[in-house]
Amino acid sequence: MPDFVVHEHRAKKLHWDLRLELDGVLASWAVPKEPPRERGVKRLAIRVEDHPIEYKDFEGEIPEGSYGAGTVRIWDRGVYSILKRSEDRLEISMDGNILKGRYVLLKFEKGGKDSWLFFKAGD
């Protein structure tokens, strides 16, 4: 099963980076509010650049003057499986220390080009 990691990133604004090992990279979304643990809670997730697989173990400081400057720590990690995948929807089963269950990333056209919704769909 592929890995996932959620980085808590204290940059200009606190946010969480959801990263899924997918197609040889860490596909990444910036989530401005803490990822949902309960059904019915939807979070905006902005698709950002892919990261190398090795980045899943990163914790530390990104120096001032660099893109993403600030403190990064691992908030959650685990494995996941893909249940459904299309261009505008990714349904996964997550088994992490915090995030467990069926989750959906759904393209959110009204939010802009790179906007998605991230929510828990079931146990």
C-alpha positions as a printed NumPy array, in Angstrom:
array([[  0.   ,   0.   ,   0.   ],
       [  1.308,   3.49 ,  -0.77 ],
       [  2.173,   5.929,   2.004],
       [  0.653,   9.257,   2.893],
       [  1.865,  12.009,   5.171],
       [  0.25 ,  15.164,   6.502],
       [  2.719,  17.899,   7.361],
       [  1.725,  20.667,   9.755],
       [  3.394,  23.674,   8.16 ],
       [  3.865,  26.866,  10.146],
       [  4.734,  29.242,   7.312],
       [  3.211,  32.719,   6.828],
       [ -0.055,  31.045,   7.78 ],
       [ -0.493,  27.723,   9.558],
       [ -1.751,  25.05 ,   7.191],
       [ -1.53 ,  21.305,   6.634],
       [  0.021,  19.666,   3.561],
       [ -1.658,  16.433,   2.513],
       [  0.776,  14.311,   0.503],
       [ -0.134,  11.041,  -1.201],
       [  2.427,   8.716,  -2.739],
       [  0.988,   8.588,  -6.256],
       [  2.535,   7.896,  -9.662],
       [  6.102,   8.015,  -8.301],
       [  5.802,  11.362,  -6.473],
       [  4.035,  12.862,  -3.479],
       [  0.92 ,  14.466,  -4.938],
       [  0.284,  17.425,  -2.634],
       [ -2.563,  19.628,  -1.448],
       [ -2.336,  22.571,   0.979],
       [ -5.229,  22.44 ,   3.462],
       [ -5.763,  25.785,   5.278],
       [ -7.617,  24.232,   8.24 ],
       [ -6.891,  21.052,  10.192],
       [ -7.863,  17.967,   8.138],
       [-11.309,  16.552,   8.97 ],
       [-11.608,  13.659,  11.395],
       [-15.421,  13.458,  11.29 ],
       [-17.953,  13.032,   8.517],
       [-19.711,  16.192,   7.388],
       [-16.653,  18.445,   7.756],
       [-15.325,  19.684,   4.415],
       [-11.992,  21.38 ,   3.963],
       [-10.655,  23.367,   1.051],
       [ -7.521,  21.72 ,  -0.386],
       [ -5.38 ,  23.593,  -2.9  ],
       [ -3.41 ,  21.401,  -5.304],
       [  0.252,  22.41 ,  -5.157],
       [  3.407,  21.112,  -6.822],
       [  4.352,  17.468,  -6.433],
       [  7.19 ,  16.639,  -4.067],
       [  9.785,  13.838,  -4.229],
       [  8.85 ,  10.653,  -2.334],
       [ 11.755,  11.24 ,   0.074],
       [ 10.015,  14.385,   1.36 ],
       [  7.525,  12.252,   3.307],
       [ 10.053,  11.914,   6.141],
       [ 10.953,  15.623,   6.283],
       [ 10.579,  17.536,   9.519],
       [ 12.426,  20.722,  10.327],
       [ 12.936,  24.326,   9.312],
       [ 12.687,  25.728,   5.81 ],
       [ 14.993,  28.758,   5.935],
       [ 13.746,  32.331,   5.683],
       [ 13.888,  33.543,   2.086],
       [ 13.058,  30.078,   0.716],
       [  9.669,  29.054,  -0.663],
       [  7.551,  27.776,   2.244],
       [  9.848,  29.197,   4.934],
       [  8.824,  28.021,   8.381],
       [  8.544,  24.957,  10.582],
       [  7.352,  21.626,   9.195],
       [  6.403,  18.661,  11.37 ],
       [  4.688,  15.388,  10.63 ],
       [  1.109,  15.654,  11.922],
       [ -0.018,  12.25 ,  10.634],
       [  1.259,   9.444,   8.472],
       [  0.174,   6.03 ,   7.344],
       [ -0.87 ,   4.026,   4.314],
       [ -3.818,   4.352,   1.987],
       [ -5.502,   2.556,  -0.888],
       [ -7.304,   4.005,  -3.879],
       [-10.975,   3.092,  -4.05 ],
       [-11.921,   5.257,  -7.064],
       [ -9.882,   7.602,  -9.218],
       [-10.84 ,   9.995, -11.98 ],
       [ -9.622,  13.375, -13.169],
       [-11.863,  15.258, -10.74 ],
       [-12.309,  12.781,  -7.862],
       [-10.041,  10.631,  -5.73 ],
       [-11.637,   8.345,  -3.169],
       [ -9.214,   6.657,  -0.781],
       [ -9.149,   4.54 ,   2.35 ],
       [ -6.679,   6.011,   4.848],
       [ -5.079,   4.151,   7.729],
       [ -3.005,   6.656,   9.666],
       [ -2.402,   7.475,  13.293],
       [ -5.071,  10.215,  13.136],
       [ -6.865,   9.974,   9.779],
       [ -8.677,   6.664,   9.419],
       [-11.458,   5.715,   7.078],
       [-12.765,   6.6  ,   3.646],
       [-11.841,  10.084,   2.393],
       [-12.598,  11.979,  -0.805],
       [-10.728,  14.668,  -2.713],
       [-13.217,  16.281,  -5.088],
       [-12.392,  18.964,  -7.662],
       [-14.109,  22.204,  -6.62 ],
       [-14.523,  24.307,  -9.757],
       [-16.161,  27.247,  -7.936],
       [-13.049,  27.602,  -5.779],
       [-10.685,  28.129,  -8.7  ],
       [ -8.374,  26.143, -10.937],
       [ -6.491,  24.176,  -8.256],
       [ -9.261,  23.952,  -5.642],
       [-10.487,  20.661,  -4.243],
       [-12.666,  19.658,  -1.308],
       [-11.26 ,  17.135,   1.184],
       [-13.694,  15.299,   3.433],
       [-14.313,  12.103,   5.334],
       [-16.945,   9.967,   3.619],
       [-17.095,   6.988,   5.99 ],
       [-15.314,   4.622,   8.329]])
